[in-house]
Amino acid sequence: MPFEPGQSGNPAGRPKRTKIWQDAIIRAIKRREESDPKALERLADQLLKKVEGGDVAAIKEFGDRVDGKVAQALIGGDDDEPPIRISRIELVPVSADDGSTG
């Protein structure tokens, strides 16, 4: 069925991505906060204590939360072609009159 001009090809929009861990953690935090409003702050304090103690995993997590995760390079597998390498860039003057070189 062809699309009419102005009609969306996906009227329902992109399907919502389910984040199972995120949803479970949010529910657990809400349950704790009902009985203890400072529960999340105490968890953050525990993370900071581990950071101050030199725990490498805690330092990484802290950095990811504060600065955002570092972008990861996309690389191929062992069987993939190697990336294109530029070994030389050459500037060639061209005349605007007839297209011949300089």
N, CA, C and O atoms as a Tinker XYZ file with bonds, in Angstrom:
   408  protein
     1  N      0.858000   -1.177000    0.000000    73     2
     2  CA     0.000000    0.000000    0.000000    64     1     3
     3  C      0.900000    1.235000    0.000000    63     2     4     5
     4  O      1.674000    1.415000    0.940000    81     3
     5  N      0.825000    2.081000   -1.010000    73     3     6
     6  CA     1.683000    3.264000   -1.079000    64     5     7
     7  C      1.269000    4.296000   -0.025000    63     6     8     9
     8  O      0.115000    4.371000    0.397000    81     7
     9  N      2.257000    5.078000    0.374000    73     7    10
    10  CA     1.993000    6.129000    1.351000    64     9    11
    11  C      1.508000    7.379000    0.644000    63    10    12    13
    12  O      1.987000    7.724000   -0.436000    81    11
    13  N      0.565000    8.044000    1.257000    73    11    14
    14  CA     0.076000    9.312000    0.733000    64    13    15
    15  C      1.013000   10.415000    1.208000    63    14    16    17
    16  O      1.592000   10.296000    2.287000    81    15
    17  N      1.177000   11.482000    0.434000    73    15    18
    18  CA     2.014000   12.588000    0.887000    64    17    19
    19  C      1.544000   13.105000    2.248000    63    18    20    21
    20  O      0.351000   13.307000    2.476000    81    19
    21  N      2.501000   13.312000    3.135000    73    19    22
    22  CA     2.181000   13.806000    4.477000    64    21    23
    23  C      1.784000   12.715000    5.457000    63    22    24    25
    24  O      1.591000   12.986000    6.642000    81    23
    25  N      1.659000   11.475000    4.972000    73    23    26
    26  CA     1.275000   10.368000    5.849000    64    25    27
    27  C      2.543000    9.701000    6.379000    63    26    28    29
    28  O      3.479000    9.441000    5.623000    81    27
    29  N      2.564000    9.431000    7.668000    73    27    30
    30  CA     3.716000    8.786000    8.284000    64    29    31
    31  C      3.818000    7.336000    7.843000    63    30    32    33
    32  O      2.807000    6.646000    7.711000    81    31
    33  N      5.048000    6.876000    7.614000    73    31    34
    34  CA     5.267000    5.474000    7.288000    64    33    35
    35  C      5.181000    4.587000    8.516000    63    34    36    37
    36  O      5.107000    3.363000    8.404000    81    35
    37  N      5.192000    5.206000    9.688000    73    35    38
    38  CA     5.110000    4.472000   10.947000    64    37    39
    39  C      4.220000    5.270000   11.898000    63    38    40    41
    40  O      4.725000    5.928000   12.808000    81    39
    41  N      2.890000    5.219000   11.695000    73    39    42
    42  CA     1.986000    6.062000   12.479000    64    41    43
    43  C      2.048000    5.816000   13.985000    63    42    44    45
    44  O      1.774000    6.725000   14.768000    81    43
    45  N      2.399000    4.613000   14.397000    73    43    46
    46  CA     2.474000    4.328000   15.833000    64    45    47
    47  C      3.788000    4.819000   16.429000    63    46    48    49
    48  O      3.946000    4.823000   17.650000    81    47
    49  N      4.733000    5.234000   15.585000    73    47    50
    50  CA     6.026000    5.694000   16.083000    64    49    51
    51  C      6.945000    4.526000   16.374000    63    50    52    53
    52  O      6.579000    3.360000   16.226000    81    51
    53  N      8.142000    4.875000   16.789000    73    51    54
    54  CA     9.130000    3.851000   17.128000    64    53    55
    55  C      8.652000    3.089000   18.356000    63    54    56    57
    56  O      8.162000    3.704000   19.304000    81    55
    57  N      8.783000    1.765000   18.362000    73    55    58
    58  CA     8.363000    1.008000   19.539000    64    57    59
    59  C      9.189000    1.424000   20.752000    63    58    60    61
    60  O     10.397000    1.637000   20.649000    81    59
    61  N      8.532000    1.537000   21.893000    73    59    62
    62  CA     9.220000    1.940000   23.112000    64    61    63
    63  C     10.179000    0.835000   23.535000    63    62    64    65
    64  O      9.807000   -0.334000   23.630000    81    63
    65  N     11.410000    1.233000   23.783000    73    63    66
    66  CA    12.439000    0.271000   24.197000    64    65    67
    67  C     12.287000   -0.006000   25.686000    63    66    68    69
    68  O     12.224000    0.919000   26.496000    81    67
    69  N     12.230000   -1.254000   26.032000    73    67    70
    70  CA    12.063000   -1.638000   27.424000    64    69    71
    71  C     13.420000   -1.731000   28.104000    63    70    72    73
    72  O     14.324000   -2.416000   27.625000    81    71
    73  N     13.551000   -1.043000   29.214000    73    71    74
    74  CA    14.776000   -1.092000   30.003000    64    73    75
    75  C     14.431000   -1.802000   31.306000    63    74    76    77
    76  O     14.029000   -1.177000   32.288000    81    75
    77  N     14.594000   -3.110000   31.292000    73    75    78
    78  CA    14.149000   -3.943000   32.404000    64    77    79
    79  C     14.848000   -3.563000   33.706000    63    78    80    81
    80  O     14.194000   -3.377000   34.732000    81    79
    81  N     16.177000   -3.447000   33.666000    73    79    82
    82  CA    16.915000   -3.109000   34.889000    64    81    83
    83  C     16.535000   -1.733000   35.396000    63    82    84    85
    84  O     16.306000   -1.554000   36.592000    81    83
    85  N     16.467000   -0.766000   34.508000    73    83    86
    86  CA    16.122000    0.592000   34.918000    64    85    87
    87  C     14.741000    0.613000   35.578000    63    86    88    89
    88  O     14.562000    1.227000   36.630000    81    87
    89  N     13.777000   -0.053000   34.965000    73    87    90
    90  CA    12.428000   -0.084000   35.521000    64    89    91
    91  C     12.405000   -0.749000   36.900000    63    90    92    93
    92  O     11.739000   -0.261000   37.813000    81    91
    93  N     13.123000   -1.848000   37.052000    73    91    94
    94  CA    13.157000   -2.552000   38.339000    64    93    95
    95  C     13.814000   -1.699000   39.426000    63    94    96    97
    96  O     13.349000   -1.666000   40.566000    81    95
    97  N     14.888000   -1.017000   39.067000    73    95    98
    98  CA    15.581000   -0.176000   40.052000    64    97    99
    99  C     14.699000    0.996000   40.471000    63    98   100   101
   100  O     14.637000    1.332000   41.654000    81    99
   101  N     14.022000    1.614000   39.520000    73    99   102
   102  CA    13.129000    2.729000   39.855000    64   101   103
   103  C     12.021000    2.269000   40.787000    63   102   104   105
   104  O     11.685000    2.968000   41.743000    81   103
   105  N     11.449000    1.099000   40.517000    73   103   106
   106  CA    10.403000    0.570000   41.410000    64   105   107
   107  C     10.961000    0.309000   42.808000    63   106   108   109
   108  O     10.308000    0.619000   43.804000    81   107
   109  N     12.169000   -0.261000   42.887000    73   107   110
   110  CA    12.773000   -0.550000   44.196000    64   109   111
   111  C     13.059000    0.743000   44.962000    63   110   112   113
   112  O     12.854000    0.807000   46.174000    81   111
   113  N     13.528000    1.762000   44.260000    73   111   114
   114  CA    13.795000    3.054000   44.920000    64   113   115
   115  C     12.496000    3.649000   45.445000    63   114   116   117
   116  O     12.451000    4.146000   46.571000    81   115
   117  N     11.452000    3.603000   44.650000    73   115   118
   118  CA    10.161000    4.150000   45.089000    64   117   119
   119  C      9.650000    3.417000   46.324000    63   118   120   121
   120  O      9.123000    4.044000   47.244000    81   119
   121  N      9.803000    2.075000   46.351000    73   119   122
   122  CA     9.366000    1.312000   47.529000    64   121   123
   123  C     10.150000    1.733000   48.762000    63   122   124   125
   124  O      9.572000    1.917000   49.833000    81   123
   125  N     11.459000    1.887000   48.618000    73   123   126
   126  CA    12.289000    2.288000   49.758000    64   125   127
   127  C     11.949000    3.696000   50.227000    63   126   128   129
   128  O     11.883000    3.957000   51.428000    81   127
   129  N     11.734000    4.599000   49.282000    73   127   130
   130  CA    11.471000    5.987000   49.643000    64   129   131
   131  C     10.144000    6.161000   50.374000    63   130   132   133
   132  O      9.962000    7.120000   51.123000    81   131
   133  N      9.215000    5.226000   50.152000    73   131   134
   134  CA     7.947000    5.312000   50.879000    64   133   135
   135  C      8.177000    5.186000   52.384000    63   134   136   137
   136  O      7.542000    5.879000   53.178000    81   135
   137  N      9.085000    4.302000   52.762000    73   135   138
   138  CA     9.341000    4.117000   54.185000    64   137   139
   139  C     10.570000    4.893000   54.653000    63   138   140   141
   140  O     10.714000    5.146000   55.849000    81   139
   141  N     11.455000    5.272000   53.737000    73   139   142
   142  CA    12.697000    5.955000   54.108000    64   141   143
   143  C     13.076000    6.953000   53.013000    63   142   144   145
   144  O     13.739000    6.580000   52.045000    81   143
   145  N     12.664000    8.220000   53.153000    73   143   146
   146  CA    12.906000    9.213000   52.097000    64   145   147
   147  C     14.386000    9.454000   51.768000    63   146   148   149
   148  O     14.694000    9.951000   50.685000    81   147
   149  N     15.292000    9.117000   52.666000    73   147   150
   150  CA    16.721000    9.365000   52.441000    64   149   151
   151  C     17.473000    8.125000   51.936000    63   150   152   153
   152  O     18.703000    8.137000   51.893000    81   151
   153  N     16.770000    7.070000   51.559000    73   151   154
   154  CA    17.408000    5.810000   51.165000    64   153   155
   155  C     18.341000    6.007000   49.956000    63   154   156   157
   156  O     19.468000    5.514000   49.959000    81   155
   157  N     17.881000    6.712000   48.947000    73   155   158
   158  CA    18.687000    6.907000   47.746000    64   157   159
   159  C     19.933000    7.744000   48.055000    63   158   160   161
   160  O     21.011000    7.473000   47.525000    81   159
   161  N     19.787000    8.743000   48.897000    73   159   162
   162  CA    20.943000    9.563000   49.266000    64   161   163
   163  C     21.982000    8.740000   50.017000    63   162   164   165
   164  O     23.181000    8.946000   49.830000    81   163
   165  N     21.547000    7.820000   50.857000    73   163   166
   166  CA    22.503000    6.956000   51.573000    64   165   167
   167  C     23.246000    6.036000   50.603000    63   166   168   169
   168  O     24.436000    5.774000   50.779000    81   167
   169  N     22.535000    5.546000   49.573000    73   167   170
   170  CA    23.201000    4.723000   48.562000    64   169   171
   171  C     24.262000    5.539000   47.827000    63   170   172   173
   172  O     25.356000    5.041000   47.562000    81   171
   173  N     23.938000    6.793000   47.497000    73   171   174
   174  CA    24.917000    7.665000   46.836000    64   173   175
   175  C     26.107000    7.911000   47.761000    63   174   176   177
   176  O     27.248000    7.941000   47.301000    81   175
   177  N     25.857000    8.085000   49.046000    73   175   178
   178  CA    26.948000    8.266000   50.017000    64   177   179
   179  C     27.849000    7.032000   50.056000    63   178   180   181
   180  O     29.070000    7.156000   50.148000    81   179
   181  N     27.245000    5.838000   49.986000    73   179   182
   182  CA    28.047000    4.612000   49.980000    64   181   183
   183  C     28.928000    4.541000   48.741000    63   182   184   185
   184  O     30.078000    4.107000   48.818000    81   183
   185  N     28.400000    4.962000   47.608000    73   183   186
   186  CA    29.202000    4.987000   46.380000    64   185   187
   187  C     30.381000    5.938000   46.551000    63   186   188   189
   188  O     31.509000    5.600000   46.191000    81   187
   189  N     30.128000    7.120000   47.095000    73   187   190
   190  CA    31.207000    8.091000   47.299000    64   189   191
   191  C     32.275000    7.566000   48.256000    63   190   192   193
   192  O     33.462000    7.820000   48.051000    81   191
   193  N     31.876000    6.850000   49.282000    73   191   194
   194  CA    32.866000    6.268000   50.207000    64   193   195
   195  C     33.770000    5.284000   49.461000    63   194   196   197
   196  O     34.980000    5.255000   49.685000    81   195
   197  N     33.183000    4.482000   48.579000    73   195   198
   198  CA    33.991000    3.531000   47.807000    64   197   199
   199  C     34.926000    4.269000   46.851000    63   198   200   201
   200  O     36.072000    3.861000   46.663000    81   199
   201  N     34.437000    5.357000   46.245000    73   199   202
   202  CA    35.277000    6.163000   45.361000    64   201   203
   203  C     36.463000    6.716000   46.144000    63   202   204   205
   204  O     37.607000    6.635000   45.696000    81   203
   205  N     36.179000    7.274000   47.308000    73   203   206
   206  CA    37.240000    7.840000   48.145000    64   205   207
   207  C     38.227000    6.769000   48.601000    63   206   208   209
   208  O     39.399000    7.063000   48.836000    81   207
   209  N     37.762000    5.539000   48.725000    73   207   210
   210  CA    38.617000    4.433000   49.136000    64   209   211
   211  C     39.434000    3.847000   47.992000    63   210   212   213
   212  O     40.240000    2.942000   48.207000    81   211
   213  N     39.235000    4.350000   46.785000    73   211   214
   214  CA    40.035000    3.897000   45.651000    64   213   215
   215  C     39.462000    2.711000   44.899000    63   214   216   217
   216  O     40.172000    2.110000   44.093000    81   215
   217  N     38.207000    2.349000   45.128000    73   215   218
   218  CA    37.578000    1.228000   44.426000    64   217   219
   219  C     37.435000    1.599000   42.945000    63   218   220   221
   220  O     36.672000    2.501000   42.600000    81   219
   221  N     38.173000    0.900000   42.072000    73   219   222
   222  CA    38.228000    1.246000   40.655000    64   221   223
   223  C     36.843000    1.147000   40.005000    63   222   224   225
   224  O     36.474000    2.024000   39.223000    81   223
   225  N     36.084000    0.120000   40.305000    73   223   226
   226  CA    34.749000   -0.033000   39.713000    64   225   227
   227  C     33.840000    1.114000   40.147000    63   226   228   229
   228  O     33.052000    1.620000   39.348000    81   227
   229  N     33.948000    1.524000   41.405000    73   227   230
   230  CA    33.136000    2.639000   41.902000    64   229   231
   231  C     33.553000    3.950000   41.235000    63   230   232   233
   232  O     32.708000    4.784000   40.908000    81   231
   233  N     34.871000    4.128000   41.035000    73   231   234
   234  CA    35.359000    5.338000   40.373000    64   233   235
   235  C     34.824000    5.399000   38.942000    63   234   236   237
   236  O     34.394000    6.456000   38.479000    81   235
   237  N     34.855000    4.257000   38.242000    73   235   238
   238  CA    34.336000    4.217000   36.872000    64   237   239
   239  C     32.848000    4.549000   36.855000    63   238   240   241
   240  O     32.396000    5.348000   36.036000    81   239
   241  N     32.093000    3.941000   37.751000    73   239   242
   242  CA    30.650000    4.195000   37.822000    64   241   243
   243  C     30.374000    5.660000   38.138000    63   242   244   245
   244  O     29.493000    6.279000   37.540000    81   243
   245  N     31.129000    6.203000   39.075000    73   243   246
   246  CA    30.968000    7.611000   39.440000    64   245   247
   247  C     31.232000    8.500000   38.226000    63   246   248   249
   248  O     30.455000    9.409000   37.935000    81   247
   249  N     32.332000    8.232000   37.520000    73   247   250
   250  CA    32.655000    9.016000   36.329000    64   249   251
   251  C     31.585000    8.909000   35.262000    63   250   252   253
   252  O     31.235000    9.908000   34.634000    81   251
   253  N     31.058000    7.710000   35.046000    73   251   254
   254  CA    29.996000    7.512000   34.061000    64   253   255
   255  C     28.742000    8.307000   34.430000    63   254   256   257
   256  O     28.058000    8.838000   33.556000    81   255
   257  N     28.451000    8.385000   35.711000    73   255   258
   258  CA    27.256000    9.105000   36.170000    64   257   259
   259  C     27.439000   10.611000   36.097000    63   258   260   261
   260  O     26.495000   11.338000   35.789000    81   259
   261  N     28.650000   11.084000   36.377000    73   259   262
   262  CA    28.905000   12.522000   36.413000    64   261   263
   263  C     29.177000   13.072000   35.020000    63   262   264   265
   264  O     28.568000   14.067000   34.625000    81   263
   265  N     30.080000   12.446000   34.268000    73   263   266
   266  CA    30.496000   12.956000   32.960000    64   265   267
   267  C     29.824000   12.248000   31.793000    63   266   268   269
   268  O     29.907000   12.733000   30.665000    81   267
   269  N     29.173000   11.139000   32.018000    73   267   270
   270  CA    28.606000   10.348000   30.931000    64   269   271
   271  C     29.622000    9.313000   30.480000    63   270   272   273
   272  O     30.824000    9.477000   30.690000    81   271
   273  N     29.140000    8.257000   29.864000    73   271   274
   274  CA    30.041000    7.196000   29.419000    64   273   275
   275  C     30.879000    7.665000   28.246000    63   274   276   277
   276  O     30.432000    8.469000   27.428000    81   275
   277  N     32.089000    7.157000   28.173000    73   275   278
   278  CA    33.001000    7.480000   27.085000    64   277   279
   279  C     32.511000    6.780000   25.819000    63   278   280   281
   280  O     32.112000    5.616000   25.863000    81   279
   281  N     32.542000    7.493000   24.690000    73   279   282
   282  CA    32.121000    6.907000   23.415000    64   281   283
   283  C     33.064000    5.766000   23.049000    63   282   284   285
   284  O     34.281000    5.878000   23.200000    81   283
   285  N     32.494000    4.681000   22.571000    73   283   286
   286  CA    33.275000    3.509000   22.193000    64   285   287
   287  C     33.510000    3.509000   20.685000    63   286   288   289
   288  O     32.607000    3.827000   19.911000    81   287
   289  N     34.703000    3.157000   20.279000    73   287   290
   290  CA    35.016000    3.060000   18.857000    64   289   291
   291  C     34.345000    1.824000   18.263000    63   290   292   293
   292  O     34.246000    0.785000   18.917000    81   291
   293  N     33.892000    1.944000   17.033000    73   291   294
   294  CA    33.314000    0.803000   16.336000    64   293   295
   295  C     34.416000    0.156000   15.508000    63   294   296   297
   296  O     35.021000    0.797000   14.649000    81   295
   297  N     34.667000   -1.114000   15.775000    73   295   298
   298  CA    35.703000   -1.822000   15.033000    64   297   299
   299  C     35.134000   -3.134000   14.527000    63   298   300   301
   300  O     34.174000   -3.667000   15.085000    81   299
   301  N     35.727000   -3.640000   13.480000    73   299   302
   302  CA    35.257000   -4.899000   12.905000    64   301   303
   303  C     35.917000   -6.089000   13.577000    63   302   304   305
   304  O     36.759000   -5.937000   14.462000    81   303
   305  N     35.528000   -7.252000   13.148000    73   303   306
   306  CA    36.105000   -8.480000   13.668000    64   305   307
   307  C     37.403000   -8.821000   12.955000    63   306   308   309
   308  O     37.839000   -8.083000   12.071000    81   307
   309  N     38.014000   -9.918000   13.325000    73   307   310
   310  CA    39.285000  -10.337000   12.738000    64   309   311
   311  C     39.174000  -10.637000   11.246000    63   310   312   313
   312  O     40.148000  -10.481000   10.510000    81   311
   313  N     38.000000  -11.064000   10.795000    73   311   314
   314  CA    37.825000  -11.438000    9.394000    64   313   315
   315  C     37.426000  -10.257000    8.507000    63   314   316   317
   316  O     37.358000  -10.397000    7.286000    81   315
   317  N     37.165000   -9.105000    9.106000    73   315   318
   318  CA    36.737000   -7.939000    8.335000    64   317   319
   319  C     37.927000   -7.282000    7.642000    63   318   320   321
   320  O     39.077000   -7.433000    8.053000    81   319
   321  N     37.609000   -6.550000    6.578000    73   319   322
   322  CA    38.642000   -5.793000    5.878000    64   321   323
   323  C     39.199000   -4.720000    6.812000    63   322   324   325
   324  O     38.465000   -4.176000    7.637000    81   323
   325  N     40.484000   -4.413000    6.688000    73   323   326
   326  CA    41.043000   -3.346000    7.521000    64   325   327
   327  C     40.440000   -2.005000    7.138000    63   326   328   329
   328  O     39.985000   -1.842000    6.006000    81   327
   329  N     40.424000   -1.043000    8.051000    73   327   330
   330  CA    39.861000    0.264000    7.716000    64   329   331
   331  C     40.696000    0.939000    6.627000    63   330   332   333
   332  O     41.876000    0.636000    6.455000    81   331
   333  N     40.076000    1.837000    5.914000    73   331   334
   334  CA    40.774000    2.577000    4.865000    64   333   335
   335  C     41.783000    3.516000    5.511000    63   334   336   337
   336  O     41.468000    4.217000    6.473000    81   335
   337  N     42.990000    3.522000    4.975000    73   335   338
   338  CA    44.026000    4.416000    5.479000    64   337   339
   339  C     44.361000    5.435000    4.399000    63   338   340   341
   340  O     44.559000    5.090000    3.234000    81   339
   341  N     44.421000    6.692000    4.808000    73   339   342
   342  CA    44.844000    7.741000    3.892000    64   341   343
   343  C     46.329000    7.935000    4.128000    63   342   344   345
   344  O     46.743000    8.340000    5.214000    81   343
   345  N     47.134000    7.646000    3.108000    73   343   346
   346  CA    48.577000    7.749000    3.278000    64   345   347
   347  C     49.130000    9.042000    2.702000    63   346   348   349
   348  O     50.240000    9.451000    3.042000    81   347
   349  N     48.356000    9.693000    1.823000    73   347   350
   350  CA    48.852000   10.924000    1.224000    64   349   351
   351  C     47.678000   11.772000    0.745000    63   350   352   353
   352  O     46.740000   11.270000    0.124000    81   351
   353  N     47.748000   13.044000    1.040000    73   351   354
   354  CA    46.752000   13.982000    0.534000    64   353   355
   355  C     47.503000   14.951000   -0.362000    63   354   356   357
   356  O     48.517000   15.524000    0.036000    81   355
   357  N     47.003000   15.127000   -1.565000    73   355   358
   358  CA    47.700000   15.960000   -2.544000    64   357   359
   359  C     46.796000   17.107000   -2.966000    63   358   360   361
   360  O     45.632000   16.896000   -3.306000    81   359
   361  N     47.341000   18.339000   -2.943000    73   359   362
   362  CA    46.614000   19.517000   -3.377000    64   361   363
   363  C     47.011000   19.820000   -4.816000    63   362   364   365
   364  O     48.181000   20.077000   -5.101000    81   363
   365  N     46.045000   19.790000   -5.712000    73   363   366
   366  CA    46.309000   20.026000   -7.134000    64   365   367
   367  C     45.549000   21.273000   -7.547000    63   366   368   369
   368  O     44.318000   21.272000   -7.540000    81   367
   369  N     46.275000   22.366000   -7.916000    73   367   370
   370  CA    45.579000   23.582000   -8.348000    64   369   371
   371  C     44.883000   23.363000   -9.681000    63   370   372   373
   372  O     45.419000   22.693000  -10.563000    81   371
   373  N     43.696000   23.923000   -9.829000    73   371   374
   374  CA    42.906000   23.783000  -11.045000    64   373   375
   375  C     42.466000   25.179000  -11.454000    63   374   376   377
   376  O     42.004000   25.961000  -10.624000    81   375
   377  N     42.614000   25.490000  -12.746000    73   375   378
   378  CA    42.190000   26.785000  -13.271000    64   377   379
   379  C     40.683000   26.805000  -13.393000    63   378   380   381
   380  O     40.076000   25.812000  -13.794000    81   379
   381  N     40.076000   27.924000  -13.051000    73   379   382
   382  CA    38.626000   28.043000  -13.156000    64   381   383
   383  C     38.172000   28.240000  -14.595000    63   382   384   385
   384  O     36.990000   28.077000  -14.900000    81   383
   385  N     39.104000   28.590000  -15.488000    73   383   386
   386  CA    38.721000   28.888000  -16.879000    64   385   387
   387  C     38.354000   27.642000  -17.671000    63   386   388   389
   388  O     37.233000   27.499000  -18.159000    81   387
   389  N     39.333000   26.740000  -17.787000    73   387   390
   390  CA    39.130000   25.587000  -18.667000    64   389   391
   391  C     39.245000   24.239000  -17.970000    63   390   392   393
   392  O     39.137000   23.188000  -18.602000    81   391
   393  N     39.466000   24.284000  -16.659000    73   391   394
   394  CA    39.578000   23.032000  -15.920000    64   393   395
   395  C     40.924000   22.394000  -15.988000    63   394   396   397
   396  O     41.122000   21.325000  -15.409000    81   395
   397  N     41.880000   23.012000  -16.684000    73   395   398
   398  CA    43.213000   22.423000  -16.753000    64   397   399
   399  C     43.997000   22.764000  -15.497000    63   398   400   401
   400  O     43.680000   23.725000  -14.797000    81   399
   401  N     45.025000   21.968000  -15.217000    73   399   402
   402  CA    45.846000   22.208000  -14.033000    64   401   403
   403  C     46.810000   23.348000  -14.288000    63   402   404   405
   404  O     47.175000   23.625000  -15.431000    81   403
   405  N     47.228000   24.020000  -13.192000    73   403   406
   406  CA    48.001000   25.095000  -13.161000    64   405   407
   407  C     49.122000   25.638000  -13.659000    63   406   408
   408  O     49.473000   26.764000  -13.304000    81   407
